[in-house]
């Protein structure tokens, strides 16, 4: 059982996250969901998220278990570990920049991981996803109109970048296409990171 002081600290943090206009959640030090705000659910529903993506299903489950693709999961596990190592009276948060694209809009997304400390002890991690910039998707990527079957490789898999959501062309492995129809109606895919997102967004993360 947590000491009363810990409960009070976490309750204060939860009130702040509940008032946050951007999607936000609270994890314990093991990476388990403790709280998800309403903005998180609104964002999930607006982007075709399944019921498993909503707060009512997430509480008590592992954050990392909901991240698909081993490369992507390892990246986020590293960010979580770095955030938990933060110490001092004013620890600096970890910032990870990525994308959140839809069939019509390209959004640059900032993910902020910040440790909740009390008496030098890490109690939890807050995660807030904030939109930095939005532009019409056609201004950012060349749009491609091809059926999903054109992207199945020899194993029958479709490989999608979990950051920009482009799909790999099995005939040209260095080519990744932005297919609006596959964003509007997602198909089952294996998640990885394209070379562009690995270079631009998905390094080791940065401090502010």
DOMIVO-870238 format. One line per 4 residues: number of its first residue (from 0); their letters; for each residue x, y, z of N, C-alpha, C, O, CB. Coordinates in steps of 0.2 Angstrom, whole numbers. Each point is the difference from the previous one (the first is absolute). Glycine has a CB too. Layout:
// DOMIVO-870238
NUM> a> X Y Z X Y Z X Y Z X Y Z X Y Z; ...
// end
This chain:
// DOMIVO-870238
0> xxxx> 4 -6 0 -4 6 0 4 6 0 5 1 4 -14 -7 2; 8 11 -10 4 6 -1 -2 5 7 -5 0 2 5 -1 -15; 5 4 15 -1 5 5 -5 5 -2 0 2 -6 12 -4 10; -15 6 1 -5 5 -1 3 5 -4 -3 3 -5 -3 -6 15
4> xxxx> 12 5 -9 4 6 -4 0 -2 -7 -1 4 -5 7 -1 15; -5 -9 -12 1 -2 -7 -7 0 -3 0 3 -6 9 -11 9; -14 6 0 -7 0 -2 -2 8 -2 -3 1 -5 0 -12 11; 5 15 -1 -2 7 -1 4 3 -6 -3 4 -4 1 -3 16
8> xxxx> 8 -3 -13 4 3 -6 -3 -3 -6 -1 4 -5 12 -4 12; -12 -6 -8 -3 -3 -6 -7 3 -1 -2 1 -6 8 -12 8; -10 12 3 -7 3 -1 1 7 -3 -4 2 -4 0 -9 14; 9 11 -8 1 6 -3 2 0 -7 -2 4 -4 5 0 16
12> xxxx> 2 -9 -13 2 -1 -7 -6 -2 -5 -1 3 -5 12 -6 9; -15 -1 -1 -6 -2 -4 -5 5 -2 -2 1 -5 3 -12 10; -2 16 0 -4 6 -1 3 4 -6 -4 3 -4 0 -3 16; 10 1 -12 3 4 -5 0 -3 -7 -2 3 -5 10 1 14
16> xxxx> -7 -11 -9 -1 -3 -6 -7 0 -3 -1 0 -6 11 -8 9; -15 7 2 -7 0 -2 -2 7 -3 -4 0 -5 2 -8 14; 5 13 -7 -1 7 -3 4 1 -7 -1 5 -3 -1 -1 15; 7 -8 -13 4 1 -6 -4 -1 -6 -4 -5 -1 14 1 7
20> xxxx> -9 8 -11 -4 0 -6 3 -5 -5 -4 -2 -5 1 14 7; 9 -14 -1 3 -5 -5 0 -7 3 -1 0 6 9 9 -10; -8 -14 0 0 -7 3 5 -1 5 6 2 -1 -11 -6 -10; 4 1 17 4 -1 5 -1 -6 4 -6 -2 0 8 15 0
24> xxxx> 3 -16 3 -1 -5 4 5 0 6 5 4 0 -10 -11 -9; 4 3 14 4 -1 6 2 -8 0 -5 -4 0 0 14 6; 11 -11 -5 3 -7 1 3 -1 6 3 5 3 -1 -6 -15; -2 -5 15 4 -1 6 7 -1 -2 1 0 -6 -11 -5 12
28> xxxx> 14 3 -1 7 -1 -2 2 -6 -4 5 -1 -2 -2 8 12; -8 -12 -10 0 -6 -4 -2 1 -7 0 -4 -4 -1 -2 14; -2 12 -12 -3 2 -6 -7 -2 -1 -2 -1 -6 13 -1 2; -15 1 9 -7 -2 0 -4 6 0 1 5 4 2 -16 2
32> xxxx> -8 11 -10 -5 6 0 -3 1 7 -4 -5 2 2 3 -15; 2 8 16 -4 1 6 -6 5 -2 -5 0 3 16 -1 4; -10 5 -12 -5 5 -2 1 2 -7 5 1 -3 -5 3 15; -6 -3 -15 0 3 -7 -5 5 -1 -6 -1 3 9 -10 -8
36> xxxx> -2 17 2 -4 6 0 -5 -1 -5 0 -4 -5 8 11 10; -13 -2 -5 -6 -1 -5 3 2 -7 -2 -2 -5 -6 5 14; 13 2 -9 3 2 -7 3 -6 -3 0 -1 -6 2 12 10; 1 -16 0 3 -6 -3 -6 -4 -4 1 -2 -5 8 1 15
40> xxxx> -14 0 -6 -6 -4 -3 -3 4 -7 -1 -4 -5 -2 -1 17; 3 11 -11 -3 4 -6 5 -1 -6 -2 -1 -6 -3 9 14; 11 -8 -7 5 0 -5 0 -7 -3 0 -1 -6 8 9 11; -9 -13 -1 0 -7 -2 -6 -2 -4 0 -3 -6 6 0 16
44> xxxx> -12 6 -8 -6 -1 -4 0 4 -7 -2 -3 -5 -4 1 16; 9 8 -11 1 4 -6 4 -4 -5 0 2 -6 -2 9 13; 7 -15 -5 5 -3 -4 -2 -8 -1 5 -4 -2 4 13 6; -15 -10 -3 -2 -7 -1 2 -5 5 1 -6 -2 -1 9 -10
48> xxxx> 2 -1 18 3 -5 5 -6 -5 2 -6 2 1 14 7 3; -5 -15 -3 -5 -5 3 -1 1 7 3 4 3 1 -12 -11; -10 5 11 -1 0 7 6 -1 5 1 3 5 -13 -6 -8; 17 -1 0 6 -2 4 4 6 1 5 0 4 -6 -12 -8
52> xxxx> 0 17 0 4 6 0 -2 5 5 3 5 2 0 -7 -14; -9 1 15 -3 5 4 2 -1 8 2 -6 2 -12 7 -10; 9 4 12 2 0 7 -3 -6 4 4 -3 4 -2 15 -5; -8 -13 -1 -4 -5 4 3 -7 -1 0 -4 5 -10 11 -5
56> xxxx> 14 -8 -5 3 -6 -2 7 0 2 3 -6 1 -11 4 -10; 11 8 9 8 0 1 2 0 7 5 -3 2 -5 10 -12; -5 -5 15 2 1 7 2 -7 3 -4 -5 -1 -3 14 2; 13 -10 2 2 -6 2 4 -4 -5 3 -6 2 -12 6 5
60> xxxx> 10 2 -13 4 -4 -5 7 4 -1 0 6 2 -11 -10 -8; 15 1 2 7 2 -1 0 5 -6 -3 -2 -5 8 -8 10; -2 16 -4 0 5 -6 4 -4 -5 -2 1 -6 2 9 14; 6 -13 -7 4 -3 -5 -4 -6 -4 2 -1 -6 8 4 13
64> xxxx> -14 -6 -3 -4 -5 -4 -5 2 -5 -2 -4 -5 3 -2 15; -2 13 -10 -5 2 -5 4 4 -6 -2 2 -5 -6 0 14; 15 -3 -9 4 3 -5 3 -6 -4 3 -5 2 1 14 5; -6 -9 -14 1 -6 -4 7 1 -4 2 5 -2 -14 -7 1
68> xxxx> 15 -4 0 7 0 -3 5 1 4 1 4 5 -6 1 -14; 10 -10 9 5 -1 5 5 6 0 2 3 5 -3 -15 -6; 2 15 -5 5 6 0 -3 6 3 3 3 4 2 -8 -14; -12 6 9 -3 5 3 -1 -1 7 0 5 4 -6 -3 -15
72> xxxx> 4 -8 13 -1 -1 8 7 1 3 0 3 6 -9 -11 -8; 14 6 -1 7 1 4 2 8 0 2 2 5 1 -13 -9; -5 15 -1 1 7 0 -4 3 6 3 4 4 -1 -4 -16; -8 -2 13 -5 3 5 3 -3 7 -1 4 5 -9 -3 -13
76> xxxx> 12 -7 9 2 -2 6 7 4 2 0 1 6 -5 -13 -9; 9 13 -2 6 5 2 -2 6 2 3 3 5 3 -9 -13; -11 9 5 -3 7 3 -3 0 7 2 4 4 -4 -1 -16; -1 -9 13 -3 -1 7 6 -1 5 -1 3 5 -10 -8 -10
80> xxxx> 16 2 3 5 -1 5 4 6 1 2 1 6 -1 -13 -10; 0 16 -1 3 6 1 -4 5 4 3 4 4 3 -5 -15; -12 1 10 -4 5 4 0 -2 8 0 4 4 -8 -2 -14; 8 -9 11 0 -2 7 7 1 3 0 0 7 -8 -9 -10
84> xxxx> 13 10 -1 7 2 3 0 7 2 5 2 4 0 -11 -10; -10 13 5 1 7 1 0 1 8 -4 -3 3 -2 6 -14; 10 2 13 0 2 7 2 7 1 0 4 -5 4 -16 7; -5 14 4 2 7 1 -7 4 1 -5 -3 -1 15 3 -6
88> xxxx> -10 6 10 -6 4 2 -4 1 -6 -6 1 0 12 4 9; -3 -4 -15 -4 2 -6 3 -4 -6 3 3 -4 -5 9 8; 0 -19 -4 3 -4 -5 -3 2 -7 -6 2 -1 7 -11 9; 4 9 -13 -3 2 -7 -3 -6 -3 2 -6 0 7 14 -1
92> xxxx> -15 -6 -3 -4 -6 -3 4 -2 -6 5 3 -3 -16 2 7; 9 -11 -6 2 -3 -7 -5 2 -5 -6 -1 1 12 -9 5; -4 12 -12 -4 2 -5 1 -4 -6 6 -1 -2 -6 13 6; -5 -15 -7 1 -4 -6 -5 3 -5 -6 1 1 9 -12 5
96> xxxx> 0 13 -12 -4 3 -5 -2 -6 -5 4 -4 -2 2 16 3; -12 -12 -4 -2 -5 -5 -6 3 -4 0 6 0 4 -15 8; -8 5 -11 -5 2 -4 -6 -3 2 0 -6 2 8 8 -12; -14 1 8 -7 -3 1 -4 2 -6 -3 5 0 4 -5 13
100> xxxx> 0 -4 -19 -3 1 -6 -7 -3 -1 -1 -6 2 13 8 -6; -16 2 0 -7 -3 -2 0 1 -7 4 2 -3 -10 1 14; 0 -6 -14 0 1 -8 0 7 -2 2 1 -6 -9 -11 6; 6 15 4 -1 7 -3 6 4 4 1 5 -3 -13 -6 0
104> xxxx> 14 0 9 4 4 3 7 -3 3 0 -6 2 -10 12 1; 15 -3 -4 7 -2 3 1 4 6 1 6 0 3 -9 -11; -3 0 17 1 3 6 7 -2 3 1 -6 0 -14 7 2; 16 4 0 7 -1 4 -2 0 7 -3 5 3 10 1 -12
108> xxxx> -5 -11 13 -2 -2 6 6 0 5 5 -3 -1 -15 -3 -3; 9 10 10 5 0 5 -3 -5 6 -5 2 3 10 10 -6; -1 -17 5 -1 -4 5 4 2 6 6 -1 -1 -10 -9 -6; 1 12 13 4 2 6 -1 -5 5 -5 -1 3 4 13 -6
112> xxxx> 7 -15 5 0 -5 6 3 4 6 6 2 -1 -5 -12 -7; -4 10 14 2 4 5 -1 -4 7 -5 -3 1 3 14 -7; 7 -12 10 0 -4 6 -3 4 5 1 6 1 9 -12 -4; -15 3 7 -3 2 6 5 -2 6 0 -6 1 -12 6 -6
116> xxxx> 15 5 8 4 -2 6 -3 3 7 -3 5 0 13 -5 -8; -8 -4 13 -2 2 7 6 -2 4 1 -6 1 -14 6 -3; 16 5 5 6 -2 4 6 -3 -3 3 -4 3 -11 3 6; 8 2 -16 6 -3 -4 -2 -7 -3 4 -3 -3 4 10 10
120> xxxx> -14 -9 -5 -3 -7 -2 -4 1 -6 -5 4 0 6 -8 12; 0 0 -17 -5 0 -6 -6 -3 2 0 -6 2 10 6 -10; -16 3 7 -6 -3 1 -4 -2 -6 -4 -5 0 3 12 10; 2 -3 -15 -4 -1 -6 3 4 -6 5 3 1 -15 -6 6
124> xxxx> 8 2 -13 2 3 -6 -7 3 -3 -5 -3 -1 15 -4 -1; -9 14 0 -6 3 -4 2 0 -7 6 1 -2 -10 6 11; 0 -9 -14 1 1 -7 -5 4 -3 -6 -1 1 11 -10 -1; -3 16 -4 -5 5 -3 2 0 -7 6 2 -2 -8 5 12
128> xxxx> -3 -8 -15 1 1 -7 -3 7 -2 -6 1 0 6 -14 -2; 5 17 -1 -3 7 -2 2 0 -8 5 -1 -2 -3 6 14; -7 -2 -15 1 1 -7 4 7 -1 -2 5 3 -9 -11 -6; 16 5 -1 5 6 -1 -2 4 -6 0 6 0 9 -12 6
132> xxxx> -11 2 -11 -2 3 -6 -4 -4 -5 1 -6 1 9 12 0; -15 -3 -4 -4 -4 -5 0 3 -7 0 6 0 -7 -10 10; 8 0 -15 -1 2 -7 -3 -5 -4 -1 -6 2 12 12 -1; -14 -4 -7 -4 -5 -4 5 -5 -2 6 1 -2 -13 8 -2
136> xxxx> 5 -16 4 4 -5 -1 4 0 -7 6 -2 0 -13 -5 8; 3 10 -13 3 0 -6 6 5 -1 4 0 -5 -15 -3 1; 11 8 9 6 4 0 6 -3 3 6 3 -1 -14 7 2; 7 -15 2 6 -4 4 2 -6 -4 7 -1 0 -11 6 11
140> xxxx> 0 -9 -13 2 -6 -4 -4 -1 -7 -5 3 -1 7 -8 13; 1 2 -16 -3 -2 -6 -5 -5 1 2 -6 3 8 9 -10; -16 -2 5 -5 -5 2 -1 -5 -6 1 1 -6 -7 7 13; 5 -15 -5 0 -5 -4 -6 -4 0 -3 -1 6 15 0 -5
144> xxxx> -15 -1 -6 -7 -3 -1 2 -7 -2 0 -2 -6 -7 12 4; 8 -15 7 1 -7 -2 -3 -4 5 -1 2 6 12 0 -12; -14 -8 4 -3 -5 5 5 -3 5 6 0 -2 -15 -2 -7; 6 1 15 4 -3 5 4 -7 -3 6 -1 2 -14 6 7
148> xxxx> 5 -9 -13 4 -6 -2 6 2 -4 5 -5 0 -16 -1 -1; 12 12 -2 6 2 -3 6 0 5 6 0 -2 -13 6 -7; 5 -6 15 6 1 5 1 -6 4 4 0 5 -7 12 -4; 0 -17 -3 2 -7 4 6 -3 -2 1 0 -7 -13 -2 8
152> xxxx> 17 1 3 6 -3 -2 0 -8 -1 -6 -2 0 12 11 7; -1 -12 -8 0 -7 -1 -3 -4 6 -2 -6 -1 12 7 -6; -10 1 13 -3 -3 6 -7 2 1 -3 -3 4 14 3 1; -14 4 -10 -7 2 1 -1 6 5 -5 1 1 2 -13 -4
156> xxxx> 9 15 5 -1 5 5 1 7 -4 3 1 -5 2 -8 14; -9 12 -6 1 7 -2 4 3 6 -2 0 6 -9 0 -13; 16 4 5 4 4 5 -2 7 0 1 3 -5 9 -12 4; -12 12 7 -2 7 0 5 3 5 2 -3 6 -14 0 -8
160> xxxx> 14 9 1 4 4 4 -5 3 6 -5 3 -1 13 0 -8; -6 -5 15 -5 2 6 0 7 1 -4 3 4 6 -14 1; 3 15 -8 1 7 1 -4 4 -5 -5 3 1 16 -4 4; -9 0 -12 -4 4 -5 -6 -4 -3 -4 3 -3 15 3 1
164> xxxx> -11 -12 3 -5 -5 -2 0 -1 -8 -5 -2 -3 -2 6 12; 13 -2 -12 1 -3 -7 1 -7 0 2 -3 5 3 14 -8; -6 -14 -2 1 -8 -1 6 -1 -5 1 4 -5 -13 -6 8; 16 -3 -1 5 -2 -5 -2 -4 -6 -4 -4 0 11 3 10
168> xxxx> -4 3 -15 -1 -3 -7 5 -6 0 6 1 -1 -10 10 -5; 1 -17 6 4 -6 0 4 -1 -6 6 -3 0 -14 -3 7; 6 9 -13 4 0 -6 6 5 0 5 -1 -4 -16 -3 -2; 10 9 10 6 5 1 0 1 8 -3 5 2 1 0 -14
172> xxxx> 6 -9 15 0 0 8 2 7 2 -1 2 6 4 -14 -6; 1 16 -4 1 7 3 -5 5 -1 0 6 2 12 -9 -5; -18 1 0 -5 5 -2 -6 -2 5 -2 -5 2 5 5 -14; -5 6 15 -6 0 5 -5 4 -3 1 6 -2 6 -8 12
176> xxxx> -13 0 -11 -6 4 -3 -5 2 6 -2 -4 4 4 -2 -15; -4 12 10 -6 3 4 -6 -2 -4 -2 4 -5 9 5 10; -11 -13 -3 -6 -3 -3 -7 3 4 -1 -4 5 7 -6 -11; -9 15 4 -5 3 4 -6 -5 2 -3 -1 5 5 12 -10
180> xxxx> -3 -16 0 -6 -5 1 2 -5 5 -4 -2 4 1 4 -16; 10 -3 13 2 -5 5 0 4 7 0 -4 5 7 -3 -13; -7 13 8 -1 4 7 -7 0 2 -2 0 6 12 7 -9; -14 -6 -2 -7 1 1 -3 -7 2 -5 0 5 4 9 -13
184> xxxx> 3 -15 5 -2 -6 2 6 -5 1 2 -3 -4 -13 5 -2; 14 -1 12 6 -4 2 0 -7 -1 -6 -3 1 9 12 7; 2 -12 -11 0 -7 0 5 -3 5 5 4 2 -8 -4 -15; 3 -6 14 5 -4 5 7 1 -3 1 -2 -6 -10 -6 10
188> xxxx> 14 11 0 6 1 -3 6 -2 6 -2 1 6 -3 8 -14; 11 -10 5 5 0 5 3 7 0 1 3 -5 2 -15 2; -1 14 9 2 7 2 8 0 0 3 -4 4 -14 7 2; 13 2 -9 8 1 0 1 8 0 -5 4 1 7 -16 -7
192> xxxx> 4 14 4 1 7 -1 4 1 -7 4 -4 -1 -3 6 14; -4 2 -17 3 2 -6 7 3 1 1 3 6 -12 -2 -12; 15 -1 1 7 4 1 -1 7 2 4 3 4 1 -12 -12; -10 12 5 -1 8 0 -2 1 8 3 5 3 -6 -4 -15
196> xxxx> -1 -5 14 -3 2 7 6 -2 5 1 3 5 -13 -5 -8; 15 -3 2 6 -2 4 5 5 1 3 2 5 -5 -14 -8; 3 16 -3 5 5 0 -2 6 3 3 4 4 2 -9 -14; -12 7 8 -2 7 2 -3 0 7 1 5 4 -4 -3 -16
200> xxxx> -1 -8 14 -4 1 6 3 -5 6 -1 1 6 -9 2 -13; 12 -9 5 0 -5 4 7 -2 3 2 -6 -1 -12 1 -4; 14 10 6 7 -2 3 -1 -1 8 -5 -4 1 10 12 -9; -1 -7 12 0 -2 7 -5 5 4 0 -1 6 12 -4 -7
204> xxxx> -15 10 -2 -4 5 3 4 5 3 6 0 -1 -14 -9 4; 5 15 -1 4 6 2 -3 3 6 -6 -1 2 9 3 -13; 1 1 15 -2 4 6 -2 7 -3 2 2 -5 5 -9 13; -12 10 -4 -1 7 -1 5 4 5 -1 6 0 -11 -8 -3
// end
